Amino acid sequence: ALQVWDTEVCFVNSHLAAHQDKTRTRNNNVRDIVKGIRMDAHGMDILTAYHHVFWMGDLNYRLDYGAQAVNPTPVPAPADFDALCADIEADKLPE
């Protein structure tokens, strides 16, 4: 973490669970990391202790297409991209 003028910034690097069917495990990995890193005497987690958190690494989140998909397709259709964007905007990502 670092402070740039009046802004506190935190960087997190992680390697989350792999494979298409492990979205819930990846989400739990993130939850465990956030709960496990306390940054001050008040016990604030990294998402509330800093103005900005940059999360990077091998996050292993995937779009559901290709050979690993529930219904395999060679490439995602434009409708797949539109549906993903709508889910992100509605905060309805898969568990």
Secondary structure as GFF3:
##gff-version 3
##sequence-region A 1 95
A	DSSP	beta_strand	2	4	.	.	.	ID=ss1
A	DSSP	beta_strand	7	15	.	.	.	ID=ss2
A	DSSP	alpha_helix	23	36	.	.	.	ID=ss3
A	DSSP	alpha_helix	46	49	.	.	.	ID=ss4
A	DSSP	beta_strand	52	58	.	.	.	ID=ss5
A	DSSP	alpha_helix	78	89	.	.	.	ID=ss6
###
